[in-house]
Structures are given as structure tokens and as C-alpha cells.
Amino acid sequence: MGLRLILLICSIYLSACTLSPHLRLDGGYLNQHLKKADYIIVGERHANKCDHIVEKLILQHLLKIGLKPTIGLEMIPEPYQKVLDKFYEQKIPLSKLEKELHWKKNWGYNFSYYLPLFKIAKKHRLPITALNIPSPLVLKWSKGKSLSPQEQNYLPYRIISANKKQIVYLKKQLKQHLFFAPQIKLNSFLKGQALWESKMAERAFWAYKKFHNPVLIYIGSGHVINQYGLIYRLKMLHPTATIFSFLPGKQRQVTENTYIYKCPSTTKSYLGLKLAKNSSGLKVKQVLFNSKAYKAGFKKGDIILKINNIPVKSLLDAHKACMKSLVNKSPVSFIIKRNNKIIILQLDL
């Protein structure tokens, strides 16, 4: 849960968005590994549209080569498994699924990005498993608060702590993001992460035993990087399992157990801007009509030099500056270069 919170914070303002993934799934070498896999894990950046296109292509490819996987979704907590079961039984139409799953409350990311997966699942009668545990429960448990009997029922049978390598990795992740979420303590962060990933591993293992088909898991890439999180816990529960992963990266690459796919990207922000690096700062590639940025007066071609008087040379710089305003509940001030003139724009979050 801790890492999901960090990923959510980091994607509020800056998220990759593109429509042309570099993906080739027609190789016999790859198919050979996919066909013998018990678990196929697809790591995503939740707000990245390109990653979601890849997810759809992977599912279509698995069906093409004769696999009929069970789908496992990090995005849905276990209490909503009954909704997924009714959807599988065609008792809930696709048009009502978002509402029935309380998607905005439970996950929050764009439902339309995941809609193709549900459409394919419906068409091919693929069962879907809710993998995660309710977020409020994770927060309570990680802080040592008592749980009600009903909440305790959702705890995994075995909570598997992080190994030494993952602890080092998570410490670095937390340290990098303490500016954005200073209230998160290391012990609570590690406990929440262990609970979150142990639950998903247990639910995936349950789905494998129930349906006797490979389990295709869609999950945040941070839970898959370096095979620390979900994969480590799956191997603890299912030592003989064969696991294959797809992960976003800078270069397309295929190894024995991992496929790195490349999604070239511009960036689209929550504020309504598409940005790209520029020698002077960040260049506005597009302003979405009627967005907050549009209403504040941004125009295509603007060069953002400073945010809150902080020079911005990268998307991370912009993210930090905007997050500081969010934490302080204050407007964001932009120093813009437009047609060789310097202007100031102010935007309320």
C-alpha cells in the first residue's frame, strides 16, 4: 500500500501518455515461455495510457496462442469479488461495472484505460479475480490499530515480510518521496507493503488453484521491479511456479522470464498540459481545452522557466514544485517565456 500511495502521488501531476508502444509479441521464443508460465505479470504505470494499450495487446496475444487466462487485478479489493463474479455470470452489464465496483473510490485511475480488458474478459468468458485488500484496512493495520472481526477476515493467511534486498529498495523509494508524504514512517511503510503484496500473492495463488489456468496479473510496476515484491511472495507460496513478467522500460528487451516493453512518451498533466523538455525549461506541447491550464492562460509553445520561483529543468522539478503547493494548499505560480516576453501565470489546484 505504501508504494501505491507514492505512485498515486507521483502521477497526480505528471503522467506519461502515448499511443505507440514498441511491442512485438510474435516470436516463438516468447510464446514458448508464455505457454509454460503459471503466472504472467504485467507491470503498469497506472496513469500511462500506452501501458494500458500494451496490456490489451498482451491479453489478445495470449488468446491468439491458445491460452485462456484467469485475470487478476490489483485495482479491485477482495470484497468486490462478488461483483466480478456477477459480471462473469453476465448478471451485471459492462455499462454498470464501474459504478458497481466503486471504481473511483477504490482505485481512482481512469476506468476507460481498463475497459478493454473487461470487454475481452466478457467476450471470451474469462474469470476475473480481485487481488488486493481494502486500502483503509492496510492503513489501519500498518499503524498498529485494531481491526474489526470483519476486517480481520480479509487479512492474508500469511503475511510475508520483505527480504533484505527489497527493504533496501523500499527505503530508497520512501526517502525520495518523504517530501511529498512526510507522515509515512518506515516501519508502517514496510508493514503496509508486505500486507498489500502478500494479499495479492495469496489471491493469485487461490485463482490458480481454483481455475487451473495461468493467472494474468495486472499490477503496478513497482510491485514487480527486480522481482522483489509480488514475485518474491508468489514463489514463497508456490515454489514450483513458473513466472513471466512484462515491465515498462527505456529499451525493449526479452529475457528468459521478463519482457521489457518501451512506451515512447510525451507527458500529460492533471492540470491539462502536455509537456516536453526544453533547453530553457519545459515546453508546452498542448493545452487541453477547458482545462485548468487553459483557463489560467497557458498557450502552446510557452516555455515554463520557474514554478513557485523554482527553476524547472525536468518533469520531476515541476512535480516537486506543484506538490509543495498542494501540501501548502496554495496557488501555483508559473514564470513563462512567450514570444521572448516573460509573463506570470497563476493556477489554483
C-alpha positions in Angstrom: 0.0 0.0 0.0 2.8 2.4 0.8 4.3 2.1 -2.7 0.8 2.5 -4.3 0.4 5.7 -2.3 3.7 7.0 -3.6 2.8 6.1 -7.2 -0.5 7.8 -6.8 1.1 10.9 -5.5 3.7 10.9 -8.3 1.1 10.5 -11.0 -1.3 13.3 -9.9 0.5 15.9 -12.0 2.8 14.2 -14.4 2.0 11.0 -16.3 3.2 9.5 -19.5 0.8 9.3 -22.3 1.4 7.9 -25.8 -0.3 5.7 -28.3 2.6 3.9 -29.9 4.2 1.2 -27.7 7.2 -0.7 -29.1 5.9 -4.2 -28.7 6.5 -7.4 -30.7 4.7 -10.5 -29.5 5.1 -12.8 -32.5 8.3 -14.5 -31.5 8.4 -18.3 -30.9 10.9 -17.8 -28.1 8.4 -15.6 -26.2 5.4 -17.8 -26.9 7.4 -20.8 -25.6 7.8 -19.0 -22.2 4.3 -17.7 -22.1 2.8 -21.2 -22.7 4.7 -22.7 -19.8 4.0 -19.9 -17.3 1.7 -20.3 -14.3 1.7 -16.6 -13.7 2.1 -13.8 -16.3 2.5 -10.5 -14.6 2.1 -7.2 -16.4 3.5 -4.2 -14.6 1.9 -0.9 -15.4 2.3 2.8 -14.6 -1.3 3.4 -13.7 -1.8 6.7 -15.4 0.2 5.8 -18.6 -2.2 5.2 -21.5 0.5 3.5 -23.5 1.0 0.9 -20.8 -2.7 0.1 -20.9 -2.6 -0.4 -24.7 0.2 -2.9 -24.1 -2.0 -4.7 -21.5 -4.8 -5.1 -24.0 -2.3 -6.4 -26.7 -0.9 -8.9 -24.3 -4.2 -10.4 -23.4 -5.2 -10.6 -27.1 -2.0 -12.3 -27.8 -2.4 -14.9 -25.1 -5.8 -15.8 -26.5 -4.3 -15.9 -30.0 -1.8 -18.6 -29.0 -4.4 -20.7 -27.3 -4.2 -19.6 -23.7 -7.3 -18.7 -21.7 -6.0 -17.0 -18.6 -7.7 -16.0 -15.4 -7.3 -12.3 -14.9 -6.1 -10.9 -11.6 -6.4 -7.2 -10.9 -4.6 -5.2 -8.2 -7.2 -2.5 -8.9 -10.0 -4.3 -7.1 -10.2 -5.2 -3.4 -11.4 -8.7 -2.4 -14.8 -7.5 -1.0 -15.8 -6.7 -4.6 -15.1 -10.2 -5.9 -18.9 -10.8 -5.8 -19.3 -8.0 -8.3 -16.8 -9.6 -10.6 -18.5 -13.0 -10.2 -21.8 -11.5 -11.3 -20.1 -9.8 -14.2 -18.7 -13.2 -15.3 -22.2 -14.7 -14.9 -23.4 -11.8 -17.1 -25.7 -10.5 -14.4 -24.0 -7.1 -14.4 -23.7 -5.3 -17.7 -20.5 -3.6 -18.7 -22.1 -0.2 -18.6 -22.7 -0.6 -14.8 -19.4 -2.2 -13.9 -17.5 0.9 -13.0 -20.3 2.0 -10.6 -20.7 -1.4 -9.0 -17.0 -1.7 -8.4 -17.0 1.8 -6.7 -14.0 2.3 -9.0 -13.3 6.0 -8.3 -13.3 5.4 -4.5 -11.3 2.1 -4.6 -8.8 2.9 -7.3 -9.3 6.3 -8.8 -7.4 6.0 -12.1 -9.1 6.3 -15.4 -11.6 3.4 -15.8 -11.6 3.8 -19.6 -8.0 2.6 -19.6 -9.1 -0.7 -18.1 -12.3 -1.0 -20.0 -10.8 -3.0 -22.9 -9.7 -5.8 -20.5 -13.2 -6.1 -19.2 -14.6 -6.2 -22.7 -12.3 -9.0 -23.7 -13.0 -10.9 -20.5 -16.7 -10.7 -21.2 -16.3 -11.8 -24.8 -14.1 -14.8 -24.0 -15.7 -15.7 -20.7 -12.5 -15.1 -18.7 -12.9 -15.1 -14.9 -11.5 -12.1 -13.0 -10.0 -12.2 -9.5 -9.9 -9.2 -7.2 -6.4 -9.3 -5.8 -6.0 -6.6 -3.3 -7.1 -5.7 0.2 -9.1 -2.6 1.1 -6.8 0.4 1.4 -8.3 1.7 4.7 -7.6 -1.7 6.3 -4.0 -1.6 5.2 -3.5 1.9 6.7 -5.1 0.8 10.0 -3.1 -2.4 10.2 0.3 -0.8 9.2 -0.2 1.8 12.0 -0.9 -0.9 14.6 -4.6 -0.1 15.0 -7.1 -2.8 16.0 -9.2 -4.4 13.3 -12.8 -5.4 13.5 -13.6 -9.2 13.1 -14.9 -8.5 9.5 -11.7 -6.6 8.6 -9.6 -9.5 10.0 -11.3 -11.8 7.6 -9.6 -10.0 4.7 -6.1 -10.4 6.1 -4.0 -12.9 4.2 -3.3 -16.2 5.9 0.4 -15.5 5.8 2.0 -12.0 5.7 5.4 -12.4 4.1 7.9 -9.7 5.1 10.2 -8.1 2.6 13.6 -9.7 2.0 16.8 -7.7 2.6 17.1 -6.5 -1.0 13.5 -5.3 -1.1 13.9 -3.4 2.2 16.9 -1.5 0.7 14.9 -0.7 -2.4 11.8 0.4 -0.4 14.0 2.6 1.9 15.3 4.4 -1.1 11.8 4.8 -2.5 10.5 6.2 0.7 13.4 8.6 1.2 12.9 10.0 -2.3 9.2 10.7 -1.5 9.3 11.9 2.1 9.0 15.5 0.8 5.5 14.6 -0.6 4.3 12.4 2.2 6.3 13.2 5.3 3.8 11.4 7.6 4.8 8.0 6.3 7.0 6.1 8.7 9.4 3.4 7.5 8.0 0.7 9.7 4.4 1.4 8.7 5.5 1.7 5.1 7.2 -1.8 5.2 4.3 -3.4 7.0 1.8 -2.0 4.6 3.8 -3.0 1.6 4.1 -6.6 3.0 0.4 -6.8 3.7 -0.6 -5.4 0.2 1.8 -7.8 -1.7 1.1 -10.8 0.5 -2.6 -10.4 -0.1 -2.2 -10.2 -3.9 0.1 -13.2 -4.0 -2.3 -15.2 -1.9 -5.3 -14.2 -4.1 -3.3 -15.0 -7.3 -2.4 -18.4 -5.9 -6.0 -19.0 -5.0 -7.1 -18.2 -8.5 -4.5 -20.5 -10.0 -5.7 -23.4 -7.8 -9.4 -22.7 -8.5 -9.4 -22.3 -12.2 -6.3 -24.4 -13.2 -5.3 -21.8 -15.8 -2.4 -19.4 -16.0 -3.1 -16.2 -14.0 -2.6 -13.0 -15.9 -1.9 -10.3 -13.3 -2.2 -6.6 -13.9 -0.4 -4.6 -11.2 1.7 -1.5 -10.6 5.2 -2.0 -12.0 6.7 -1.0 -8.6 5.5 -4.3 -7.2 7.4 -6.3 -9.9 10.7 -4.4 -10.4 13.7 -6.6 -9.6 11.3 -9.4 -8.7 11.2 -8.2 -5.1 7.5 -7.7 -4.3 4.8 -9.9 -5.7 7.1 -12.4 -7.4 9.1 -13.0 -4.3 5.9 -13.7 -2.3 4.4 -15.8 -5.1 7.5 -18.0 -5.0 7.1 -18.4 -1.3 3.5 -19.6 -1.7 4.0 -21.6 -4.9 7.7 -22.6 -5.1 7.3 -24.7 -8.3 5.6 -21.9 -10.2 6.9 -20.6 -13.5 6.5 -16.8 -13.7 6.9 -14.5 -16.7 6.7 -10.7 -16.4 6.1 -7.7 -18.7 7.6 -4.4 -17.5 7.8 -0.9 -19.0 11.3 0.3 -19.6 13.6 2.5 -21.7 14.7 -0.2 -24.1 12.7 -3.2 -25.5 14.3 -6.4 -24.3 13.3 -10.0 -23.8 15.0 -12.4 -21.3 14.0 -15.8 -20.1 11.5 -14.5 -17.5 11.0 -10.8 -18.4 9.8 -8.8 -21.4 10.7 -5.1 -21.2 8.4 -3.1 -23.4 9.1 0.5 -24.5 6.5 3.2 -24.5 7.8 6.4 -26.0 6.1 9.3 -24.4 5.3 12.9 -24.2 3.7 14.0 -20.9 0.2 15.0 -20.0 -0.5 16.6 -16.7 -3.5 16.7 -14.4 -3.5 20.4 -15.0 -4.2 20.0 -18.7 -0.7 20.4 -20.2 1.4 18.2 -22.4 5.0 19.0 -21.6 8.4 18.2 -23.1 11.9 19.0 -22.0 13.5 22.2 -23.5 16.9 23.7 -23.1 15.4 26.6 -21.1 12.8 24.6 -19.1 9.7 22.8 -20.1 7.9 23.4 -23.3 4.1 23.3 -23.5 3.2 21.0 -26.4 -0.5 21.2 -25.9 -3.1 22.8 -23.7 -6.3 20.8 -23.3 -9.4 22.8 -23.9 -11.3 24.0 -20.8 -8.6 22.5 -18.5 -7.2 24.4 -15.5 -4.2 25.3 -17.6 -6.4 26.6 -20.4 -8.4 28.8 -18.0 -5.2 30.1 -16.4 -4.0 31.4 -19.8 -1.4 28.8 -20.9 -0.7 28.6 -24.7 1.0 26.1 -26.9 4.7 27.0 -27.3 5.0 28.5 -23.8 8.3 27.8 -22.0 7.9 27.2 -18.3 11.0 28.6 -16.7 10.1 28.6 -13.0 7.3 27.2 -10.8 6.8 28.9 -7.5 10.1 30.7 -8.3 11.9 27.3 -8.5 13.7 26.7 -11.8 12.4 23.7 -13.7 14.7 21.6 -15.9 12.8 18.4 -15.7 9.4 16.9 -15.1 10.5 15.9 -11.6 11.3 19.5 -10.8 7.8 20.5 -11.9 6.3 17.7 -9.9 8.1 18.7 -6.7 7.1 22.4 -7.1 3.4 21.5 -7.7 3.4 19.1 -4.9 4.7 21.7 -2.5 1.7 23.9 -3.4 -0.7 21.0 -2.9 0.7 20.3 0.5 0.5 24.0 1.5 -2.9 24.4 -0.2 -1.6 27.4 -2.1 -1.8 28.5 -5.8 0.9 27.6 -8.2 2.8 30.5 -9.8 4.4 30.0 -13.2 7.1 32.2 -14.8 6.6 31.7 -18.6 8.6 32.8 -21.6 6.3 33.5 -24.5 7.5 35.1 -27.8 10.6 36.4 -26.0 8.5 38.0 -23.3 8.3 37.0 -19.6 4.9 36.6 -18.1 3.5 35.2 -14.9 0.5 32.9 -14.7 -1.2 31.7 -11.5 -3.2 28.5 -11.2 -5.3 27.1 -8.3 -5.0 23.4 -7.7 
